[in-house]
Every structure is written in C-alpha cells, then in structure tokens.
Amino acid sequence: MRRFCRTTSKTRTSSLRAAELVLLLLVACCAIAACGSGSSSSSSSKTTIDEPVLRQLPRAPEPSGAPPAQAGTSTSEQRAYLTAVFHDTQALWLREFGAANQAYRPAGLTLFSQAVQSGCGKQADVGPFYCPASLGIYLDLNFFRLLQQRFGIGGFAQAYIIGHEFGHHVQNLLGINRQVAAANQADPAGENARSVRVELQADCLAGVWAHSVYQRGQLTDDDLNQALRTAQVIGDDFQQQMAGHRVDSGLWTHGSSALRQQWLKTGFESGEPGSCDTFRQ
C-alpha cells in the first residue's frame, strides 16, 4: 500500500511550506492511490508483464473539434474545465476499448477540496489520484489552485494530469495492475522498477489522449512545455535533488524527469496505445 506524503514541519516559513506542499501534491497526483495496485493482488509467480490488449487498441483519432478551454480561474470555471477534460478522456477510452472488442467500465469523477472518502479509504491533502477499488478519479481542487498560483501551470498541464490518472484506469481495466501485483509478490526486489514502468506508461497514455484532442498547431509549444514542466517536477530525480539528496535511481518509483517527458511526448506524437509498452523497452 502506498501512502501519501504530508507536510508536517511547523518551523519553516509559510512560503517554503507552500512550495513543499505543491511538490508533494505533484508526487501524489501520479501515484496509484492508497489501495493502489495492491487491490488486484494475485498468487501467480509471473514476473514479466505482457500487454497484448494494449497493443490491440487502435490509433487515437485525429482531433475533430476544439479542445476543452479553461475560461478563467474561479471555482466554478475550474470545475467546469476539469469535468470537460474528464468526459473527453472518458469518451476516447470508451471508443478505444469498443474498437478492440474489450469491455469498458467507465471511471467515476469526484471533485473535492482537502479531504475525500473513496474506495481506497479517507484521503486528505493528497492531490489528484485514481482508486482502483472504486474505479474512481478524484481531483483535488486545492491542488490545481496551488499549481496555478505557485507555478503558473494551468490549461493543458492540468489536462495532462487527468490524462495520467485515466492511464491508471486503463491499466486497471486491462489487468496490468494484476500482473504487476503478481510480479511484485513473486519478485519484491523488482517492485520499484515495475512501479516506474507503470507510471511512465500512464504518462504515455495521457499523451495518446492529447493526440486525439489537440491539432499539431493548436497545442502550442508553451502548452506542451507546461505539461513537460509538470512531468519534470514530478520526476524522481528532481524530487531527490529538491530534498538535497544524491540522485539514486534504485529508489525511484515514478521515473526521472527526462523519462516522464519522453513518454508523454511518445504518446502525443504517435497516438498509438501500443507505443506505450514501457515494460518491453
């Protein structure tokens, strides 16, 4: 079971606490939440991960309309934007699964502030997360507000985070979570390495969604750079450096900033779910 970090120090300045909170929430937003992949445990001794169904999903369609637009920063506008991105992403994966003759179970959406009760238990100040037990995506409005205020990151960068959480939903439905849990049980020493591949795959699947929504000229360099900046900030090497530690890839669970950026771009440029086979590369 993965647990989320929380800010605990009361002796630092308020500005430092705020910066730490954003960084910690950025880490949380891309974790398989609380009950995580452990909810799909298996007694299999298999230690390799195969994703034939992922490779059967067709190439994402080219954009056919305008992407969801964030008109402002008020709470109501923020909720409307996040909801629109959620439904657009859901529609893509419903289409993809249908084209591959795979059953699709829709993800649920919960918008919350500070704390929420999910199928993975009660969570507080955790940022966005996916809960496999309830097939739910939970979006913390305070997290997105801090992301905008402290880093100036909004729009597509926020959409990328939602796309990443949908990536975990796809993994859950395709049984990748179960395979990873079984492999972790059989080979605990390889758990961190597999976790990295899980997270990079979710980044790539977020890029696949973006391919279906944004025309090549419509998604500006600034939009993509903001998303890549978000991917950089949540990279394990960045987090270790921010904490003043030596970069140690053996401790990574999400992947380096460069790898996260690479896989997001891979999904966006190819539009092919099969290109997101991080376990074979």
N, C-alpha and C positions, 0 to 999 in steps of 0.2 A: 504494500500500500504506500503510495506516495503522499507525502504531507507537504502542505504549502508553507512557505516561509512567512513570518510576520515580523513587523518592526517591533522591537522590544526596548531599545535604549531610550532613556528619558534625559540623557545628559548632553545630547548633541543639539546643534542649532536647528531651528524649525526648517530652514531651507534645506539642510542636509537630510533631515528626516523625510522631507517631501521627495527629494531626489531618490533616496533609498527606496521609498515606497513605490515609486514608478518602476524602478529597476526590478524590484521584487515581484511586482504585479506582471511585468513583462515576462519574467520567467514563468510565473504561474499560468499565464494565458495560453501557453503552448504545452502544458503538461496534460496527460490523461488524468482527469481529476480524481482525487481521493480514492475511490474504489478502483479506478484505473483499469488496466488490462487484467488485473487480478480477478475481476469479476467473471472472467471467461477462462478459468483455470482448467487444466486437462492433465490426465495421468500419462499422456503419450511421452515417449522418450525422444521424440523427434527434436533435433537441434537445428535444423535448417528450415528456412521459411520459403514457401513456394506460393506464388500469386497468379495462377493461371487465369482466374476470373478477371483480375485487374487488367491483364493483357487482352482479354476479350472485349473490354469496354471500348466503344468506338471513339474516334477522334471527336473532340468537342466541336460543336458547330461554330461557324464564324458569327460575329456579332450581327444582330438584325435590328437593333434599336438602340436608343440612348441608354447609357448605364445609369444606375441609381445615382441621384445627385443629392449632396448634402447642402441644403439651402442656408443653414445657419447653425448656431451653437446652443440654442435654447433646448431645454429638456425635451419638449415635445418634438422639435425638429430632429434632435438626436435619436429619439426613439423611432421616429418615422424612417430615418435613414437606415439604422441598424436592422429594422424589421424588413425594409425593402431589400436590402442585401441578403438577408437570411432567406427570404422567399425566392429570390432569384437563384441563389445557390442550390436551394432545395429542388427547384424546377430542373436544373441541369442534371443533378444526380438521379432524379426520377427518370429522366429521359435516357440517361446512360445505362441504367440498370435495365430498363424496359427493352432497349435495343439489344442487350446481351441476354435477354430472357432470364433475368435474375429478379427475384422478388425484392422490392424496395420497401422498407419500413420508414416512414417519414420521421425526421428528427423533430423534437418539440423545441419551442423557444420560450425562454424565461428571461425577462429583463428585470434586474434588481439593483439595489444600491446597498453596499456594505455587507449584508448577510442574506443567505438564502438557504432553504431546505430543499435538498434534492434526493434522488435515489441513492446517492453516494454519501448521505449524511448532511449535517448542517455545516455550511462553509461561511466564513467571514473574511472580508477583505482579501479575496483570492484572485480577483480579476476574472476574465472570461475563462470558462472551462467546459469540457464535454464530460458527461456522465454516462458511461455505457449502460448502467443498470436501468436508467430511465429513458435511454435514447434521447437525452436532452442536451441542448446547447444553452448555456447560462452566460449572459452578458452583463457584466458589472458596469453600470453607467458611470460610477465614480472613476473607474479605471480609465474609460475613454475620455472623461473630462480632464483627468490629470495628464493623460497622454497628449491632449491638445494644449493644455495650459503650460506644461513644463517643457515639452519637446517640440511644440508646434506641429504635431503629427495628427493628421485627420484624413478624411476622404478615403482614398484607395488604401492607405496604410491600415485604416480600421477595417476596411472590407477584407483585406488580406488576412487579418486575424480571424475573422468569421470563416473565411475560406479554409483556414488551417484547422479550425475546430470541426468543420464538416469533413475534412480529410480524416479525422479520427472516427467520425461516424461511418464513413465508407469502409475504413479498416475493420471496424466492429462488425458491420453487416457482412463483409466478405470472409469473415473468420480469421483475418490476420491477427487480431488480438488473441484468439485462442491458440494459434500456432506459436505466437511469441511467448505466451504464458507457459505453454508446454515446454518450449525450448529453455525458458528460464528455470523451470523446475528441474529439468534434466542437466542443465549446464549453468549453474548460478554464476560462475565466473564470467560468462559472456553477457550477462544481463545489461550492463551499461552500454556495451557496443550495440546490442539489439535495440535498446531504447533510442540511441542516436539515429539508427536507421528508420525507426518508427516515426520520429519527429521530422526527419528530412523528407520522408515520404509524404507526410501531411503538408509540409511546405510546398512540395511539388504539386500535390493535388489542388492546393489553393491557387497555384499558377494556372492549372488546367481550367479552373473556373474563370479566372481572369481572361484567359484566351477567348472564352465564349462571350464575354461582355464588352471588352474594350477593343475598338478598332486600333490598328497599329498607330495611326496618328492621333487617336483620341486619348490614349493613355500617354500623357506627356512624360518626358524624362523626369520631371520633378515628381510626378505621381509615383513612378516606379522607384525612383531613388528614395522617396519617403518610406515605401514598403521595404526596400532593401535596407534602409537605415534601421527600421524596426527589427528586421531579421538580424542585423548586426548586433543591436543592443541585447537581443536575447540569446546570442551565441554564447556557448560555454566559455570560450577563451576570453571574450570581452568581460563576462561576469567575474572570472578569476582575476583578471587584471584590475578591475574596478575594486575588488576586495583586497588588493595588494598581495595576491598570491602568485606563485610561479604557475605558468600555464602547464597543466598536466592533462593530456588527452585521455589518460586512463580513468579520470574521474568524470568525464563528460557523459551527459545523459541526453543532450539535445543537439549537439554538434557545434562546430566552430562557426563564427560569423560568415566566413568565406563559403563554407559548405551550405549554410542555410540560404545565402544569397544565390549560390549556384543552382540549387534545386528549385527555388522559386522561379528563377528565370527559365530553367529547363521545362517546367510545366507550362509557363506562359508562352514560350516560343514554339513549343511543339503542339500543345493542345491534346497530347496523347497520354491517357492514363497509363498505358503500358510503358511510357518513358520514365515513370516514377518507380520503377522496380529497384529501389535502393538496396535491397537485400542481395542483389546479384552484381552490384557494381562496387 
